[in-house]
Amino acid sequence: MSGKLISFFRLPTASSVRIGQVRIVKDRNGVIYADGSKVVSASTTGAHSVLQLADGRDFYVLTTELQSVPKAKG
Protein backbone atom coordinates (compact mmCIF):
# COMPACT_ATOMS: atom_id res chain seq x y z
CA MET A 1 0.00 0.00 0.00
CA SER A 2 2.12 2.87 -1.23
CA GLY A 3 -0.65 5.49 -1.43
CA LYS A 4 -0.25 9.01 -2.73
CA LEU A 5 1.24 12.21 -1.33
CA ILE A 6 -1.23 15.11 -1.32
CA SER A 7 -0.95 18.67 -0.02
CA PHE A 8 -2.49 19.74 3.26
CA PHE A 9 -3.38 23.26 4.32
CA ARG A 10 -3.49 25.40 7.45
CA LEU A 11 -7.25 26.08 7.13
CA PRO A 12 -10.01 24.88 4.77
CA THR A 13 -10.28 28.22 2.93
CA ALA A 14 -9.49 29.29 -0.63
CA SER A 15 -6.65 31.59 0.47
CA SER A 16 -5.15 29.09 2.90
CA VAL A 17 -1.42 28.44 3.06
CA ARG A 18 -0.11 25.00 2.03
CA ILE A 19 1.81 23.50 4.97
CA GLY A 20 3.17 20.30 3.48
CA GLN A 21 2.25 16.87 2.21
CA VAL A 22 0.66 13.83 3.80
CA ARG A 23 0.59 10.26 2.49
CA ILE A 24 -2.97 9.04 1.93
CA VAL A 25 -3.59 5.31 1.51
CA LYS A 26 -6.84 3.50 0.68
CA ASP A 27 -6.82 -0.20 1.45
CA ARG A 28 -8.65 -2.72 -0.73
CA ASN A 29 -11.79 -2.29 1.41
CA GLY A 30 -11.85 1.47 0.85
CA VAL A 31 -10.64 2.39 4.37
CA ILE A 32 -8.54 5.57 4.25
CA TYR A 33 -5.33 6.14 6.23
CA ALA A 34 -3.44 9.43 6.52
CA ASP A 35 0.15 9.47 7.75
CA GLY A 36 -0.30 5.89 9.00
CA SER A 37 -3.39 6.63 11.12
CA LYS A 38 -6.95 5.60 10.26
CA VAL A 39 -9.30 8.37 9.12
CA VAL A 40 -12.35 8.21 11.41
CA SER A 41 -14.24 11.12 9.85
CA ALA A 42 -14.08 13.05 6.59
CA SER A 43 -16.27 16.06 5.90
CA THR A 44 -16.32 18.40 2.92
CA THR A 45 -16.03 22.16 3.42
CA GLY A 46 -16.11 23.92 0.07
CA ALA A 47 -13.18 22.67 -2.04
CA HIS A 48 -11.49 21.12 1.00
CA SER A 49 -12.06 17.96 3.01
CA VAL A 50 -11.36 17.81 6.73
CA LEU A 51 -9.83 14.46 7.71
CA GLN A 52 -10.07 13.59 11.40
CA LEU A 53 -7.65 10.84 12.38
CA ALA A 54 -7.90 8.21 15.09
CA ASP A 55 -4.87 9.74 16.85
CA GLY A 56 -6.64 13.12 17.23
CA ARG A 57 -4.99 15.05 14.39
CA ASP A 58 -6.87 16.88 11.62
CA PHE A 59 -5.73 17.45 8.03
CA TYR A 60 -7.29 19.91 5.58
CA VAL A 61 -6.82 18.58 2.03
CA LEU A 62 -8.29 19.39 -1.37
CA THR A 63 -11.27 17.15 -2.07
CA THR A 64 -10.23 16.60 -5.70
CA GLU A 65 -6.78 15.36 -4.61
CA LEU A 66 -8.34 13.07 -1.99
CA GLN A 67 -10.66 11.56 -4.59
CA SER A 68 -7.73 10.84 -6.91
CA VAL A 69 -6.09 8.43 -4.43
CA PRO A 70 -6.37 4.94 -5.93
CA LYS A 71 -7.69 1.98 -3.98
CA ALA A 72 -5.12 -0.74 -3.26
CA LYS A 73 -5.27 -3.79 -5.50
CA GLY A 74 -6.23 -6.91 -3.64
C-alpha positions as CSV (number, residue, x, y, z in Angstrom):
1,M,0.0,0.0,0.0
2,S,2.1,2.9,-1.2
3,G,-0.6,5.5,-1.4
4,K,-0.2,9.0,-2.7
5,L,1.2,12.2,-1.3
6,I,-1.2,15.1,-1.3
7,S,-1.0,18.7,0.0
8,F,-2.5,19.7,3.3
9,F,-3.4,23.3,4.3
10,R,-3.5,25.4,7.4
11,L,-7.2,26.1,7.1
12,P,-10.0,24.9,4.8
13,T,-10.3,28.2,2.9
14,A,-9.5,29.3,-0.6
15,S,-6.7,31.6,0.5
16,S,-5.1,29.1,2.9
17,V,-1.4,28.4,3.1
18,R,-0.1,25.0,2.0
19,I,1.8,23.5,5.0
20,G,3.2,20.3,3.5
21,Q,2.2,16.9,2.2
22,V,0.7,13.8,3.8
23,R,0.6,10.3,2.5
24,I,-3.0,9.0,1.9
25,V,-3.6,5.3,1.5
26,K,-6.8,3.5,0.7
27,D,-6.8,-0.2,1.4
28,R,-8.6,-2.7,-0.7
29,N,-11.8,-2.3,1.4
30,G,-11.8,1.5,0.9
31,V,-10.6,2.4,4.4
32,I,-8.5,5.6,4.2
33,Y,-5.3,6.1,6.2
34,A,-3.4,9.4,6.5
35,D,0.1,9.5,7.7
36,G,-0.3,5.9,9.0
37,S,-3.4,6.6,11.1
38,K,-7.0,5.6,10.3
39,V,-9.3,8.4,9.1
40,V,-12.4,8.2,11.4
41,S,-14.2,11.1,9.8
42,A,-14.1,13.0,6.6
43,S,-16.3,16.1,5.9
44,T,-16.3,18.4,2.9
45,T,-16.0,22.2,3.4
46,G,-16.1,23.9,0.1
47,A,-13.2,22.7,-2.0
48,H,-11.5,21.1,1.0
49,S,-12.1,18.0,3.0
50,V,-11.4,17.8,6.7
51,L,-9.8,14.5,7.7
52,Q,-10.1,13.6,11.4
53,L,-7.6,10.8,12.4
54,A,-7.9,8.2,15.1
55,D,-4.9,9.7,16.8
56,G,-6.6,13.1,17.2
57,R,-5.0,15.0,14.4
58,D,-6.9,16.9,11.6
59,F,-5.7,17.4,8.0
60,Y,-7.3,19.9,5.6
61,V,-6.8,18.6,2.0
62,L,-8.3,19.4,-1.4
63,T,-11.3,17.1,-2.1
64,T,-10.2,16.6,-5.7
65,E,-6.8,15.4,-4.6
66,L,-8.3,13.1,-2.0
67,Q,-10.7,11.6,-4.6
68,S,-7.7,10.8,-6.9
69,V,-6.1,8.4,-4.4
70,P,-6.4,4.9,-5.9
71,K,-7.7,2.0,-4.0
72,A,-5.1,-0.7,-3.3
73,K,-5.3,-3.8,-5.5
74,G,-6.2,-6.9,-3.6
